[in-house]
Amino acid sequence: GPLKEAVDARFGDLEGMKKEVSAMTVAVQGSGWGWLGFDKKTGRIEAATCANQDPLQATTGLVPLLGIDVWEHAYYVDYRNVRPNYVSAIWDVINWKTVEERLVSAKA
């Protein structure tokens, strides 16, 4: 579908996308978010991060498709301070149908 096509065009494949988004997200200093967003100017999806509660679209122009919360409250109970394990596990619970619906809507 449209999401697979966009992922393949930008990242090569799903694993490439997960690797890039995960690396950027784990590297957020302090609190913030890792994102997969749609760039209306280029028509491509992009990986991005935002510090603290900074909004993706207002700070980068990207339309949010998928956000990964890396404030400690999101993962500390289950993962303590091991953010990489949390980010790795998050991919198992992503609702890809919803992400694709957001992409289709962003392109409209």
JOURKA-V726980 format. One record per residue. RES is the residue in one small letter. OMEGA is omega in whole degrees, 0 to 359 (none if undefined). NEAR is the number of other C-alpha atoms within 12 Angstrom. Layout:
# JOURKA-V726980
((RES | OMEGA | NEAR) (RES | OMEGA | NEAR))
This chain:
# JOURKA-V726980
((g | 183 | 14) (p | 180 | 22) (l | 179 | 32) (k | 179 | 24) (e | 181 | 19) (a | 179 | 29) (v | 180 | 31) (d | 182 | 20) (a | 185 | 18) (r | 188 | 27) (f | 182 | 23) (g | 177 | 16) (d | 182 | 17) (l | 180 | 21) (e | 176 | 17) (g | 178 | 18) (m | 180 | 30) (k | 181 | 32) (k | 182 | 20) (e | 180 | 27) (v | 180 | 35) (s | 182 | 34) (a | 180 | 23) (m | 183 | 28) (t | 178 | 37) (v | 184 | 34) (a | 178 | 22) (v | 179 | 27) (q | 181 | 18) (g | 183 | 20) (s | 178 | 24) (g | 187 | 29) (w | 166 | 36) (g | 187 | 39) (w | 162 | 39) (l | 183 | 40) (g | 180 | 42) (f | 178 | 35) (d | 183 | 25) (k | 181 | 21) (k | 183 | 14) (t | 183 | 14) (g | 182 | 22) (r | 172 | 28) (i | 182 | 38) (e | 172 | 35) (a | 180 | 35) (a | 173 | 38) (t | 175 | 38) (c | 177 | 35) (a | 174 | 25) (n | 180 | 18) (q | 180 | 20) (d | 182 | 18) (p | 183 | 22) (l | 187 | 30) (q | 182 | 23) (a | 183 | 12) (t | 183 | 16) (t | 185 | 23) (g | 180 | 20) (l | 175 | 31) (v | 183 | 33) (p | 174 | 37) (l | 184 | 35) (l | 178 | 37) (g | 176 | 34) (i | 182 | 42) (d | 177 | 30) (v | 165 | 36) (w | 184 | 28) (e | 181 | 25) (h | 182 | 17) (a | 188 | 21) (y | 190 | 23) (y | 183 | 18) (v | 183 | 13) (d | 189 | 16) (y | 184 | 19) (r | 182 | 15) (n | 183 | 19) (v | 182 | 18) (r | 181 | 35) (p | 179 | 25) (n | 177 | 21) (y | 182 | 28) (v | 178 | 38) (s | 183 | 24) (a | 185 | 18) (i | 182 | 27) (w | 181 | 22) (d | 183 | 12) (v | 179 | 14) (i | 175 | 18) (n | 186 | 15) (w | 178 | 21) (k | 179 | 17) (t | 178 | 17) (v | 179 | 28) (e | 178 | 27) (e | 178 | 19) (r | 177 | 24) (l | 180 | 33) (v | 179 | 26) (s | 180 | 17) (a | 180 | 25) (k | 185 | 24) (a | none | 11))
